[in-house]
């Protein structure tokens, strides 16, 4: 599995600069660019620790094959918003074929979400065990619960007040996903 963020997206951070400045009681604009960078760094840190997507964006997940005929395929980086495309290489190594969405279903509410062929269907035939012959494009991340947003703010505050000190992993209270 190789997971990539689709390039060229604008990522809207779950914490605003104004909220972070309010939390640390800062009115000056001198540190604004540093604080903006810390918000991104705090979110990325929380994402690594929790194995969740905390700012909405699109990903491409490359797989070497589909699972055994009807076994579920887990989609990484919850919460899943949508599966946008499932594509696969057949026999010419060059042409991506889109799997008809009416032939599979997605359990969005599962954590992690799962994709599976509908009853009466199986996964499409691919180039067996060819690196990256299955490509799943999906969107993950959604509005966060307030306590998760506050957690990212706390991480950014820690980074601001303790420059150069490693962030303790126990500072992240966002539930962790251990499947990936």
VENQUI-V309056 format. One line per field, one symbol per residue. psi: psi as a letter, one per 30 degrees, with the letter a starting at -180 (. if undefined). A space follows every 50 residues. Layout:
psi->???
//
This chain:
psi->kjkkkklgkjkjkfkleeeeeeeghkflgegeeeeeeeeeeeeeeeeeef hljgkklklkjklflllkegkljkklhlkkeljekjllkcfggfkkkkkk fffllkjefkjlllkkklkfllklkljkhkkgfkjjklklkakklefeee eeeeeeeeeefhkfkkkkfffjgkkkkff.
//
